[in-house]
Structure formats: structure tokens, C-alpha cells
Amino acid sequence: MTDYRLEQVADYLCTIELALAKYETKEDGETYNKFFGDIGSFKRNWLKQARSKRI
């Protein structure tokens, strides 16, 4: 069960970093905007939270 949770955390962090890369290159689609919001709210809410938990 521990390995499964570690895989989920790794997947979450990779997804956040991929979303940041897509926002920065303006390749974000409507799905990203619906889920994360615009770039400002993404950085304030999702990215800030994920980066504070990095090892």
C-alpha cells in the first residue's frame, strides 16, 4: 500500500509540473482552464501547494 501511495504522489507532482510547462508555453487547453483555472490561480493554489511539499 505504501508503494501505491508513493506512486500517486509522484503522479500528482508530475501532473502539476506538466501543467506549469503547458501554461508557460501557451499550450494549455480548455481542460486545464476548467480544472486549474487561469495561470494566476494555478500558481497561487496548485503550484504553491505542490512546491511546498517537494522533498
N, CA, C and O atoms as a Tripos MOL2 file, in Angstrom:
@<TRIPOS>MOLECULE
protein
  220   219    55     0     0
PROTEIN
NO_CHARGES

@<TRIPOS>ATOM
      1 N           0.8140   -1.1960    0.0000 N.3       1 MET1
      2 CA          0.0000    0.0000    0.0000 C.3       1 MET1
      3 C           0.8630    1.2680    0.0000 C.2       1 MET1
      4 O           0.4880    2.2720   -0.6060 O.2       1 MET1
      5 N           2.0000    1.2250    0.6680 N.am      2 THR2
      6 CA          2.8840    2.3870    0.7110 C.3       2 THR2
      7 C           3.4150    2.7240   -0.6750 C.2       2 THR2
      8 O           3.4850    3.8950   -1.0460 O.2       2 THR2
      9 N           3.7890    1.7060   -1.4410 N.am      3 ASP3
     10 CA          4.2850    1.9400   -2.8010 C.3       3 ASP3
     11 C           3.2170    2.5840   -3.6660 C.2       3 ASP3
     12 O           3.5160    3.4560   -4.4810 O.2       3 ASP3
     13 N           1.9880    2.1610   -3.4940 N.am      4 TYR4
     14 CA          0.8860    2.7180   -4.2790 C.3       4 TYR4
     15 C           0.7090    4.2080   -3.9720 C.2       4 TYR4
     16 O           0.5120    5.0160   -4.8800 O.2       4 TYR4
     17 N           0.7800    4.5580   -2.7020 N.am      5 ARG5
     18 CA          0.6430    5.9690   -2.3300 C.3       5 ARG5
     19 C           1.7970    6.8020   -2.8700 C.2       5 ARG5
     20 O           1.5900    7.9280   -3.3220 O.2       5 ARG5
     21 N           3.0000    6.2610   -2.8260 N.am      6 LEU6
     22 CA          4.1440    6.9840   -3.3710 C.3       6 LEU6
     23 C           3.9830    7.2150   -4.8700 C.2       6 LEU6
     24 O           4.3450    8.2730   -5.3840 O.2       6 LEU6
     25 N           3.4420    6.2240   -5.5620 N.am      7 GLU7
     26 CA          3.1970    6.3850   -6.9960 C.3       7 GLU7
     27 C           2.1520    7.4560   -7.2510 C.2       7 GLU7
     28 O           2.2810    8.2220   -8.2060 O.2       7 GLU7
     29 N           1.1250    7.5280   -6.4240 N.am      8 GLN8
     30 CA          0.0990    8.5540   -6.5750 C.3       8 GLN8
     31 C           0.6790    9.9500   -6.3550 C.2       8 GLN8
     32 O           0.3560   10.8810   -7.0930 O.2       8 GLN8
     33 N           1.5290   10.0950   -5.3470 N.am      9 VAL9
     34 CA          2.1480   11.3890   -5.0710 C.3       9 VAL9
     35 C           3.0560   11.7980   -6.2290 C.2       9 VAL9
     36 O           3.0420   12.9520   -6.6560 O.2       9 VAL9
     37 N           3.8370   10.8620   -6.7290 N.am     10 ALA10
     38 CA          4.7160   11.1570   -7.8580 C.3      10 ALA10
     39 C           3.9080   11.5620   -9.0830 C.2      10 ALA10
     40 O           4.2910   12.4890   -9.7980 O.2      10 ALA10
     41 N           2.8110   10.8880   -9.3290 N.am     11 ASP11
     42 CA          1.9440   11.2190  -10.4510 C.3      11 ASP11
     43 C           1.3460   12.6120  -10.2860 C.2      11 ASP11
     44 O           1.2710   13.3730  -11.2510 O.2      11 ASP11
     45 N           0.9230   12.9460   -9.0840 N.am     12 TYR12
     46 CA          0.3570   14.2730   -8.8020 C.3      12 TYR12
     47 C           1.3860   15.3710   -9.0640 C.2      12 TYR12
     48 O           1.0900   16.3570   -9.7380 O.2      12 TYR12
     49 N           2.5960   15.1960   -8.5270 N.am     13 LEU13
     50 CA          3.6240   16.2180   -8.7070 C.3      13 LEU13
     51 C           4.0270   16.3610  -10.1740 C.2      13 LEU13
     52 O           4.2630   17.4740  -10.6440 O.2      13 LEU13
     53 N           4.1070   15.2560  -10.8900 N.am     14 CYS14
     54 CA          4.4330   15.3150  -12.3190 C.3      14 CYS14
     55 C           3.3230   16.0090  -13.1060 C.2      14 CYS14
     56 O           3.6000   16.7550  -14.0450 O.2      14 CYS14
     57 N           2.0870   15.7690  -12.7320 N.am     15 THR15
     58 CA          0.9630   16.4080  -13.4050 C.3      15 THR15
     59 C           0.9920   17.9150  -13.2020 C.2      15 THR15
     60 O           0.7340   18.6730  -14.1370 O.2      15 THR15
     61 N           1.3020   18.3540  -11.9940 N.am     16 ILE16
     62 CA          1.3840   19.7840  -11.7100 C.3      16 ILE16
     63 C           2.5170   20.4270  -12.5060 C.2      16 ILE16
     64 O           2.3380   21.5050  -13.0750 O.2      16 ILE16
     65 N           3.6660   19.7840  -12.5510 N.am     17 GLU17
     66 CA          4.7950   20.3330  -13.3090 C.3      17 GLU17
     67 C           4.5080   20.3480  -14.8110 C.2      17 GLU17
     68 O           4.8980   21.2870  -15.5040 O.2      17 GLU17
     69 N           3.8340   19.3250  -15.3170 N.am     18 LEU18
     70 CA          3.4490   19.3050  -16.7300 C.3      18 LEU18
     71 C           2.4610   20.4210  -17.0330 C.2      18 LEU18
     72 O           2.5570   21.0730  -18.0730 O.2      18 LEU18
     73 N           1.5240   20.6390  -16.1420 N.am     19 ALA19
     74 CA          0.5590   21.7230  -16.3310 C.3      19 ALA19
     75 C           1.2700   23.0720  -16.3580 C.2      19 ALA19
     76 O           0.9210   23.9330  -17.1650 O.2      19 ALA19
     77 N           2.2590   23.2690  -15.4920 N.am     20 LEU20
     78 CA          3.0250   24.5180  -15.4990 C.3      20 LEU20
     79 C           3.7340   24.7060  -16.8340 C.2      20 LEU20
     80 O           3.7200   25.8010  -17.3970 O.2      20 LEU20
     81 N           4.3500   23.6470  -17.3410 N.am     21 ALA21
     82 CA          5.0380   23.7340  -18.6300 C.3      21 ALA21
     83 C           4.0580   24.0910  -19.7460 C.2      21 ALA21
     84 O           4.3850   24.8830  -20.6310 O.2      21 ALA21
     85 N           2.8690   23.5170  -19.7070 N.am     22 LYS22
     86 CA          1.8720   23.8200  -20.7380 C.3      22 LYS22
     87 C           1.3530   25.2420  -20.6150 C.2      22 LYS22
     88 O           1.1280   25.9060  -21.6270 O.2      22 LYS22
     89 N           1.1600   25.7200  -19.3950 N.am     23 TYR23
     90 CA          0.7300   27.1080  -19.2100 C.3      23 TYR23
     91 C           1.7910   28.0730  -19.7240 C.2      23 TYR23
     92 O           1.4640   29.0640  -20.3780 O.2      23 TYR23
     93 N           3.0590   27.7920  -19.4330 N.am     24 GLU24
     94 CA          4.1330   28.6950  -19.8440 C.3      24 GLU24
     95 C           4.3240   28.7420  -21.3460 C.2      24 GLU24
     96 O           4.7120   29.7810  -21.8800 O.2      24 GLU24
     97 N           4.0630   27.6420  -22.0450 N.am     25 THR25
     98 CA          4.2200   27.6230  -23.4980 C.3      25 THR25
     99 C           2.9090   27.9020  -24.2230 C.2      25 THR25
    100 O           2.8240   27.7830  -25.4450 O.2      25 THR25
    101 N           1.8870   28.2770  -23.4530 N.am     26 LYS26
    102 CA          0.5640   28.6130  -24.0030 C.3      26 LYS26
    103 C          -0.0860   27.4390  -24.7270 C.2      26 LYS26
    104 O          -0.8540   27.6340  -25.6700 O.2      26 LYS26
    105 N           0.2240   26.2120  -24.2830 N.am     27 GLU27
    106 CA         -0.3820   25.0170  -24.8710 C.3      27 GLU27
    107 C          -1.4980   24.4590  -24.0020 C.2      27 GLU27
    108 O          -2.0020   23.3620  -24.2430 O.2      27 GLU27
    109 N          -1.8800   25.2340  -22.9810 N.am     28 ASP28
    110 CA         -2.9550   24.7740  -22.1100 C.3      28 ASP28
    111 C          -4.2750   24.8170  -22.8700 C.2      28 ASP28
    112 O          -4.5610   25.7710  -23.5930 O.2      28 ASP28
    113 N          -5.0460   23.8060  -22.7000 N.am     29 GLY29
    114 CA         -6.3280   23.7380  -23.3810 C.3      29 GLY29
    115 C          -7.4620   24.0970  -22.4380 C.2      29 GLY29
    116 O          -7.2400   24.5340  -21.3090 O.2      29 GLY29
    117 N          -8.6460   23.9090  -22.9090 N.am     30 GLU30
    118 CA         -9.8240   24.2110  -22.1100 C.3      30 GLU30
    119 C          -9.9130   23.3160  -20.8770 C.2      30 GLU30
    120 O         -10.4390   23.7370  -19.8470 O.2      30 GLU30
    121 N          -9.4120   22.1000  -20.9660 N.am     31 THR31
    122 CA         -9.4410   21.1880  -19.8240 C.3      31 THR31
    123 C          -8.6210   21.7360  -18.6670 C.2      31 THR31
    124 O          -9.0680   21.7020  -17.5200 O.2      31 THR31
    125 N          -7.4290   22.2380  -18.9550 N.am     32 TYR32
    126 CA         -6.5950   22.8090  -17.9010 C.3      32 TYR32
    127 C          -7.2820   24.0170  -17.2850 C.2      32 TYR32
    128 O          -7.2730   24.1770  -16.0650 O.2      32 TYR32
    129 N          -7.8700   24.8580  -18.1010 N.am     33 ASN33
    130 CA         -8.5360   26.0500  -17.5840 C.3      33 ASN33
    131 C          -9.7530   25.6990  -16.7410 C.2      33 ASN33
    132 O         -10.0240   26.3680  -15.7440 O.2      33 ASN33
    133 N         -10.4800   24.6730  -17.1180 N.am     34 LYS34
    134 CA        -11.6420   24.2670  -16.3300 C.3      34 LYS34
    135 C         -11.2200   23.6590  -15.0010 C.2      34 LYS34
    136 O         -11.8580   23.9050  -13.9770 O.2      34 LYS34
    137 N         -10.1600   22.8750  -15.0050 N.am     35 PHE35
    138 CA         -9.7550   22.1830  -13.7870 C.3      35 PHE35
    139 C          -8.9270   23.0790  -12.8660 C.2      35 PHE35
    140 O          -9.2250   23.1780  -11.6760 O.2      35 PHE35
    141 N          -7.8970   23.7290  -13.3960 N.am     36 PHE36
    142 CA         -6.9820   24.5190  -12.5840 C.3      36 PHE36
    143 C          -7.3270   25.9990  -12.5420 C.2      36 PHE36
    144 O          -6.9160   26.6960  -11.6150 O.2      36 PHE36
    145 N          -8.0660   26.4900  -13.5150 N.am     37 GLY37
    146 CA         -8.3110   27.9230  -13.6180 C.3      37 GLY37
    147 C          -7.2520   28.5710  -14.4900 C.2      37 GLY37
    148 O          -6.5090   27.8870  -15.1940 O.2      37 GLY37
    149 N          -7.1880   29.8990  -14.4400 N.am     38 ASP38
    150 CA         -6.1900   30.5930  -15.2510 C.3      38 ASP38
    151 C          -4.8080   30.4270  -14.6230 C.2      38 ASP38
    152 O          -4.6750   29.8190  -13.5610 O.2      38 ASP38
    153 N          -3.7840   30.9650  -15.2770 N.am     39 ILE39
    154 CA         -2.4020   30.7740  -14.8370 C.3      39 ILE39
    155 C          -2.1700   31.3520  -13.4500 C.2      39 ILE39
    156 O          -1.4190   30.7810  -12.6580 O.2      39 ILE39
    157 N          -2.8050   32.4750  -13.1480 N.am     40 GLY40
    158 CA         -2.6290   33.1020  -11.8340 C.3      40 GLY40
    159 C          -3.1680   32.2420  -10.7080 C.2      40 GLY40
    160 O          -2.4920   32.0320   -9.7010 O.2      40 GLY40
    161 N          -4.3730   31.7480  -10.8740 N.am     41 SER41
    162 CA         -4.9500   30.9220   -9.8160 C.3      41 SER41
    163 C          -4.2440   29.5710   -9.7390 C.2      41 SER41
    164 O          -4.1420   28.9910   -8.6580 O.2      41 SER41
    165 N          -3.7600   29.0660  -10.8620 N.am     42 PHE42
    166 CA         -2.9850   27.8190  -10.8510 C.3      42 PHE42
    167 C          -1.7280   27.9870  -10.0130 C.2      42 PHE42
    168 O          -1.4170   27.1360   -9.1800 O.2      42 PHE42
    169 N          -1.0100   29.0710  -10.2270 N.am     43 LYS43
    170 CA          0.2280   29.2890   -9.4800 C.3      43 LYS43
    171 C          -0.0480   29.5380   -8.0040 C.2      43 LYS43
    172 O           0.6880   29.0460   -7.1490 O.2      43 LYS43
    173 N          -1.0930   30.2920   -7.6920 N.am     44 ARG44
    174 CA         -1.4120   30.5910   -6.2930 C.3      44 ARG44
    175 C          -1.8850   29.3660   -5.5280 C.2      44 ARG44
    176 O          -1.5060   29.1690   -4.3740 O.2      44 ARG44
    177 N          -2.6990   28.5540   -6.1540 N.am     45 ASN45
    178 CA         -3.3320   27.4520   -5.4390 C.3      45 ASN45
    179 C          -2.5970   26.1290   -5.6140 C.2      45 ASN45
    180 O          -2.1320   25.5470   -4.6340 O.2      45 ASN45
    181 N          -2.4910   25.6560   -6.8250 N.am     46 TRP46
    182 CA         -1.9730   24.3140   -7.0820 C.3      46 TRP46
    183 C          -0.4560   24.2460   -7.0190 C.2      46 TRP46
    184 O           0.1010   23.3950   -6.3260 O.2      46 TRP46
    185 N           0.2100   25.1270   -7.7300 N.am     47 LEU47
    186 CA          1.6740   25.0690   -7.8170 C.3      47 LEU47
    187 C           2.3190   25.3930   -6.4720 C.2      47 LEU47
    188 O           3.2600   24.7170   -6.0570 O.2      47 LEU47
    189 N           1.8250   26.4090   -5.7980 N.am     48 LYS48
    190 CA          2.3740   26.7870   -4.4990 C.3      48 LYS48
    191 C           2.2570   25.6360   -3.5030 C.2      48 LYS48
    192 O           3.1990   25.3520   -2.7630 O.2      48 LYS48
    193 N           1.1180   24.9830   -3.4860 N.am     49 GLN49
    194 CA          0.8920   23.8530   -2.5810 C.3      49 GLN49
    195 C           1.8180   22.6750   -2.9270 C.2      49 GLN49
    196 O           2.4020   22.0580   -2.0360 O.2      49 GLN49
    197 N           1.9430   22.3740   -4.2110 N.am     50 ALA50
    198 CA          2.7800   21.2410   -4.6250 C.3      50 ALA50
    199 C           4.2590   21.5170   -4.3620 C.2      50 ALA50
    200 O           4.9860   20.6290   -3.9160 O.2      50 ALA50
    201 N           4.6980   22.7210   -4.6310 N.am     51 ARG51
    202 CA          6.1120   23.0410   -4.4280 C.3      51 ARG51
    203 C           6.4890   23.0720   -2.9520 C.2      51 ARG51
    204 O           7.6360   22.7920   -2.6020 O.2      51 ARG51
    205 N           5.5430   23.4060   -2.0870 N.am     52 SER52
    206 CA          5.8520   23.4220   -0.6540 C.3      52 SER52
    207 C           6.0190   22.0160   -0.1020 C.2      52 SER52
    208 O           6.6170   21.8420    0.9590 O.2      52 SER52
    209 N           5.5030   21.0090   -0.7990 N.am     53 LYS53
    210 CA          5.5650   19.6310   -0.3360 C.3      53 LYS53
    211 C           6.6930   18.8340   -0.9910 C.2      53 LYS53
    212 O           6.8840   17.6580   -0.6790 O.2      53 LYS53
    213 N           7.4420   19.4680   -1.8980 N.am     54 ARG54
    214 CA          8.5490   18.7380   -2.5480 C.3      54 ARG54
    215 C           9.6500   18.4150   -1.5610 C.2      54 ARG54
    216 O           9.8500   19.1140   -0.5680 O.2      54 ARG54
    217 N          10.3400   17.3640   -1.8490 N.am     55 ILE55
    218 CA         11.4570   16.9470   -0.9920 C.3      55 ILE55
    219 C          12.7410   17.5540   -1.5200 C.2      55 ILE55
    220 O          13.8090   17.3330   -0.9480 O.2      55 ILE55
@<TRIPOS>BOND
     1     1     2 1
     2     2     3 1
     3     3     4 2
     4     3     5 am
     5     5     6 1
     6     6     7 1
     7     7     8 2
     8     7     9 am
     9     9    10 1
    10    10    11 1
    11    11    12 2
    12    11    13 am
    13    13    14 1
    14    14    15 1
    15    15    16 2
    16    15    17 am
    17    17    18 1
    18    18    19 1
    19    19    20 2
    20    19    21 am
    21    21    22 1
    22    22    23 1
    23    23    24 2
    24    23    25 am
    25    25    26 1
    26    26    27 1
    27    27    28 2
    28    27    29 am
    29    29    30 1
    30    30    31 1
    31    31    32 2
    32    31    33 am
    33    33    34 1
    34    34    35 1
    35    35    36 2
    36    35    37 am
    37    37    38 1
    38    38    39 1
    39    39    40 2
    40    39    41 am
    41    41    42 1
    42    42    43 1
    43    43    44 2
    44    43    45 am
    45    45    46 1
    46    46    47 1
    47    47    48 2
    48    47    49 am
    49    49    50 1
    50    50    51 1
    51    51    52 2
    52    51    53 am
    53    53    54 1
    54    54    55 1
    55    55    56 2
    56    55    57 am
    57    57    58 1
    58    58    59 1
    59    59    60 2
    60    59    61 am
    61    61    62 1
    62    62    63 1
    63    63    64 2
    64    63    65 am
    65    65    66 1
    66    66    67 1
    67    67    68 2
    68    67    69 am
    69    69    70 1
    70    70    71 1
    71    71    72 2
    72    71    73 am
    73    73    74 1
    74    74    75 1
    75    75    76 2
    76    75    77 am
    77    77    78 1
    78    78    79 1
    79    79    80 2
    80    79    81 am
    81    81    82 1
    82    82    83 1
    83    83    84 2
    84    83    85 am
    85    85    86 1
    86    86    87 1
    87    87    88 2
    88    87    89 am
    89    89    90 1
    90    90    91 1
    91    91    92 2
    92    91    93 am
    93    93    94 1
    94    94    95 1
    95    95    96 2
    96    95    97 am
    97    97    98 1
    98    98    99 1
    99    99   100 2
   100    99   101 am
   101   101   102 1
   102   102   103 1
   103   103   104 2
   104   103   105 am
   105   105   106 1
   106   106   107 1
   107   107   108 2
   108   107   109 am
   109   109   110 1
   110   110   111 1
   111   111   112 2
   112   111   113 am
   113   113   114 1
   114   114   115 1
   115   115   116 2
   116   115   117 am
   117   117   118 1
   118   118   119 1
   119   119   120 2
   120   119   121 am
   121   121   122 1
   122   122   123 1
   123   123   124 2
   124   123   125 am
   125   125   126 1
   126   126   127 1
   127   127   128 2
   128   127   129 am
   129   129   130 1
   130   130   131 1
   131   131   132 2
   132   131   133 am
   133   133   134 1
   134   134   135 1
   135   135   136 2
   136   135   137 am
   137   137   138 1
   138   138   139 1
   139   139   140 2
   140   139   141 am
   141   141   142 1
   142   142   143 1
   143   143   144 2
   144   143   145 am
   145   145   146 1
   146   146   147 1
   147   147   148 2
   148   147   149 am
   149   149   150 1
   150   150   151 1
   151   151   152 2
   152   151   153 am
   153   153   154 1
   154   154   155 1
   155   155   156 2
   156   155   157 am
   157   157   158 1
   158   158   159 1
   159   159   160 2
   160   159   161 am
   161   161   162 1
   162   162   163 1
   163   163   164 2
   164   163   165 am
   165   165   166 1
   166   166   167 1
   167   167   168 2
   168   167   169 am
   169   169   170 1
   170   170   171 1
   171   171   172 2
   172   171   173 am
   173   173   174 1
   174   174   175 1
   175   175   176 2
   176   175   177 am
   177   177   178 1
   178   178   179 1
   179   179   180 2
   180   179   181 am
   181   181   182 1
   182   182   183 1
   183   183   184 2
   184   183   185 am
   185   185   186 1
   186   186   187 1
   187   187   188 2
   188   187   189 am
   189   189   190 1
   190   190   191 1
   191   191   192 2
   192   191   193 am
   193   193   194 1
   194   194   195 1
   195   195   196 2
   196   195   197 am
   197   197   198 1
   198   198   199 1
   199   199   200 2
   200   199   201 am
   201   201   202 1
   202   202   203 1
   203   203   204 2
   204   203   205 am
   205   205   206 1
   206   206   207 1
   207   207   208 2
   208   207   209 am
   209   209   210 1
   210   210   211 1
   211   211   212 2
   212   211   213 am
   213   213   214 1
   214   214   215 1
   215   215   216 2
   216   215   217 am
   217   217   218 1
   218   218   219 1
   219   219   220 2
@<TRIPOS>SUBSTRUCTURE
     1 MET1         2 RESIDUE 1 A MET
     2 THR2         6 RESIDUE 1 A THR
     3 ASP3        10 RESIDUE 1 A ASP
     4 TYR4        14 RESIDUE 1 A TYR
     5 ARG5        18 RESIDUE 1 A ARG
     6 LEU6        22 RESIDUE 1 A LEU
     7 GLU7        26 RESIDUE 1 A GLU
     8 GLN8        30 RESIDUE 1 A GLN
     9 VAL9        34 RESIDUE 1 A VAL
    10 ALA10       38 RESIDUE 1 A ALA
    11 ASP11       42 RESIDUE 1 A ASP
    12 TYR12       46 RESIDUE 1 A TYR
    13 LEU13       50 RESIDUE 1 A LEU
    14 CYS14       54 RESIDUE 1 A CYS
    15 THR15       58 RESIDUE 1 A THR
    16 ILE16       62 RESIDUE 1 A ILE
    17 GLU17       66 RESIDUE 1 A GLU
    18 LEU18       70 RESIDUE 1 A LEU
    19 ALA19       74 RESIDUE 1 A ALA
    20 LEU20       78 RESIDUE 1 A LEU
    21 ALA21       82 RESIDUE 1 A ALA
    22 LYS22       86 RESIDUE 1 A LYS
    23 TYR23       90 RESIDUE 1 A TYR
    24 GLU24       94 RESIDUE 1 A GLU
    25 THR25       98 RESIDUE 1 A THR
    26 LYS26      102 RESIDUE 1 A LYS
    27 GLU27      106 RESIDUE 1 A GLU
    28 ASP28      110 RESIDUE 1 A ASP
    29 GLY29      114 RESIDUE 1 A GLY
    30 GLU30      118 RESIDUE 1 A GLU
    31 THR31      122 RESIDUE 1 A THR
    32 TYR32      126 RESIDUE 1 A TYR
    33 ASN33      130 RESIDUE 1 A ASN
    34 LYS34      134 RESIDUE 1 A LYS
    35 PHE35      138 RESIDUE 1 A PHE
    36 PHE36      142 RESIDUE 1 A PHE
    37 GLY37      146 RESIDUE 1 A GLY
    38 ASP38      150 RESIDUE 1 A ASP
    39 ILE39      154 RESIDUE 1 A ILE
    40 GLY40      158 RESIDUE 1 A GLY
    41 SER41      162 RESIDUE 1 A SER
    42 PHE42      166 RESIDUE 1 A PHE
    43 LYS43      170 RESIDUE 1 A LYS
    44 ARG44      174 RESIDUE 1 A ARG
    45 ASN45      178 RESIDUE 1 A ASN
    46 TRP46      182 RESIDUE 1 A TRP
    47 LEU47      186 RESIDUE 1 A LEU
    48 LYS48      190 RESIDUE 1 A LYS
    49 GLN49      194 RESIDUE 1 A GLN
    50 ALA50      198 RESIDUE 1 A ALA
    51 ARG51      202 RESIDUE 1 A ARG
    52 SER52      206 RESIDUE 1 A SER
    53 LYS53      210 RESIDUE 1 A LYS
    54 ARG54      214 RESIDUE 1 A ARG
    55 ILE55      218 RESIDUE 1 A ILE
